[in-house]
Amino acid sequence: MNTSLTDVLIPVSVGIGMYVFLYACEYLWNLLIVAPVQIDAERQKEIDALRLELETIRRDKASDFHHRVAESVVPGLSHAGKSILRYLWSHDQIVWASDLTIYGLSTDTVWKTLTELKQADLVTENAEPAALGKNEKVWWEITPGYKSALGNLLFF
């Protein structure tokens, strides 16, 4: 009878041992692989939600208006339009010259694009009257209120 009890205990012990081993493996898999991925995904969602909340809280009504207008206009701009806006954002103004080139864009392209941006109310054209012996000075700059919105949309 001892041999038959041993014959039964060994498979039962091996079965219980395998069950405990597989349970331990599943626990370690969840602990070391699954949980960090889920924690990171939850953390990233929370970071994105907080970033959006911070942006909306930080803006007043006028800034929010400018941001919404810029969000609707900027995606439809050509490559030249975005390049010129980036240039304006970085250099504050473009002063007109007959040989004006920006980022390899021709003078005609720059002129047409500035006209389109002016019609979209993203840039303003300014002129200083001609003085004695000097030509009229014409320059473009980002319309006040749009600089921070365009910076967020063009660079981030």
C-alpha positions as CSV (number, residue, x, y, z in Angstrom):
1,M,0.0,0.0,0.0
2,N,2.9,2.4,0.5
3,T,3.9,2.1,-3.1
4,S,0.5,2.9,-4.3
5,L,0.3,5.9,-1.9
6,T,3.7,7.1,-3.3
7,D,2.5,6.5,-6.8
8,V,-0.4,8.9,-6.1
9,L,1.5,11.5,-4.0
10,I,4.2,12.1,-6.6
11,P,1.9,13.1,-9.5
12,V,-0.3,15.2,-7.1
13,S,2.9,16.9,-5.7
14,V,4.2,17.6,-9.2
15,G,0.8,19.0,-10.3
16,I,0.6,21.2,-7.2
17,G,4.2,22.3,-7.7
18,M,3.5,23.1,-11.4
19,Y,0.5,25.1,-10.4
20,V,2.5,27.1,-7.8
21,F,5.3,27.6,-10.3
22,L,3.0,28.9,-13.1
23,Y,1.1,31.1,-10.6
24,A,4.5,32.6,-9.5
25,C,5.5,33.1,-13.2
26,E,2.2,34.9,-13.9
27,Y,2.6,37.0,-10.8
28,L,6.2,38.0,-11.9
29,W,5.0,38.7,-15.5
30,N,2.3,41.0,-14.2
31,L,4.6,42.7,-11.7
32,L,7.6,43.2,-14.0
33,I,6.0,43.7,-17.5
34,V,2.3,44.4,-17.5
35,A,2.0,46.8,-14.5
36,P,4.8,49.2,-15.6
37,V,3.3,49.5,-19.0
38,Q,-0.2,50.2,-17.6
39,I,1.2,52.7,-15.1
40,D,3.1,54.5,-17.8
41,A,0.0,54.7,-20.0
42,E,-2.1,56.1,-17.2
43,R,0.7,58.6,-16.3
44,Q,0.9,59.7,-19.9
45,K,-2.8,60.3,-20.1
46,E,-2.7,62.3,-16.9
47,I,0.2,64.4,-18.2
48,D,-1.7,65.1,-21.4
49,A,-4.8,66.1,-19.6
50,L,-2.9,68.3,-17.2
51,R,-1.0,70.0,-20.1
52,L,-4.3,70.7,-21.9
53,E,-5.9,72.0,-18.7
54,L,-2.8,74.2,-18.0
55,E,-2.9,75.7,-21.5
56,T,-6.6,76.6,-21.2
57,I,-6.3,78.0,-17.7
58,R,-3.2,80.0,-18.6
59,R,-4.9,81.8,-21.5
60,D,-7.3,84.7,-21.1
61,K,-10.2,85.1,-23.5
62,A,-8.3,87.1,-26.1
63,S,-5.4,84.7,-26.1
64,D,-7.8,81.8,-26.4
65,F,-9.6,83.5,-29.3
66,H,-6.2,84.0,-31.1
67,H,-5.2,80.5,-30.4
68,R,-8.4,79.1,-31.9
69,V,-8.1,81.2,-35.0
70,A,-4.5,80.2,-35.5
71,E,-5.4,76.6,-35.0
72,S,-7.9,76.8,-37.7
73,V,-5.7,78.7,-40.2
74,V,-2.2,77.3,-39.7
75,P,-2.9,73.7,-40.8
76,G,-4.1,75.0,-44.2
77,L,-1.0,77.1,-44.9
78,S,1.5,76.2,-47.5
79,H,5.1,75.2,-46.6
80,A,6.1,78.8,-47.6
81,G,3.5,80.3,-45.3
82,K,4.7,78.2,-42.3
83,S,8.3,79.0,-43.1
84,I,7.7,82.7,-43.2
85,L,5.7,82.6,-40.0
86,R,8.6,80.7,-38.3
87,Y,11.0,83.4,-39.6
88,L,8.7,86.2,-38.3
89,W,8.3,84.5,-35.0
90,S,12.1,84.1,-34.6
91,H,13.2,87.5,-36.0
92,D,10.1,89.7,-35.1
93,Q,9.9,91.4,-38.5
94,I,10.6,91.2,-42.2
95,V,11.8,94.4,-43.8
96,W,11.0,94.7,-47.5
97,A,14.0,94.7,-49.9
98,S,14.0,94.1,-53.6
99,D,16.3,91.0,-53.2
100,L,14.4,89.6,-50.2
101,T,14.8,85.8,-49.8
102,I,13.8,83.8,-46.8
103,Y,14.8,80.2,-46.4
104,G,15.5,79.9,-50.1
105,L,12.0,81.3,-51.1
106,S,12.0,83.7,-54.0
107,T,11.0,87.3,-53.7
108,D,7.7,86.7,-55.5
109,T,6.9,83.8,-53.3
110,V,7.7,85.8,-50.2
111,W,5.5,88.7,-51.4
112,K,2.5,86.5,-52.3
113,T,2.8,84.6,-49.1
114,L,3.0,87.7,-47.0
115,T,-0.1,89.0,-48.8
116,E,-2.0,85.8,-48.0
117,L,-0.9,85.9,-44.3
118,K,-2.0,89.5,-44.2
119,Q,-5.4,88.6,-45.5
120,A,-5.6,85.8,-42.9
121,D,-4.9,88.5,-40.3
122,L,-1.8,86.6,-39.0
123,V,0.6,89.4,-40.0
124,T,0.4,93.1,-40.2
125,E,2.1,95.4,-42.8
126,N,3.6,98.6,-41.4
127,A,5.1,101.5,-43.3
128,E,7.3,104.4,-42.3
129,P,7.0,107.4,-44.5
130,A,9.9,108.4,-46.7
131,A,12.2,110.9,-45.2
132,L,14.5,113.3,-47.0
133,G,16.8,111.2,-49.2
134,K,15.4,107.9,-47.8
135,N,12.9,105.4,-49.2
136,E,9.8,104.4,-47.5
137,K,10.4,101.6,-45.0
138,V,7.9,98.7,-45.2
139,W,8.0,95.8,-42.8
140,W,5.7,92.9,-41.7
141,E,5.3,91.5,-38.2
142,I,3.1,89.0,-36.5
143,T,-0.2,90.5,-35.5
144,P,-0.2,91.3,-31.8
145,G,-1.9,88.5,-29.9
146,Y,-0.9,85.7,-32.3
147,K,2.7,85.3,-31.4
148,S,2.3,82.8,-28.5
149,A,-0.4,80.9,-30.4
150,L,1.8,80.6,-33.5
151,G,4.8,79.6,-31.4
152,N,2.9,76.7,-30.0
153,L,1.5,75.6,-33.3
154,L,4.6,76.1,-35.4
155,F,7.3,74.7,-33.1
156,F,5.7,72.2,-30.8
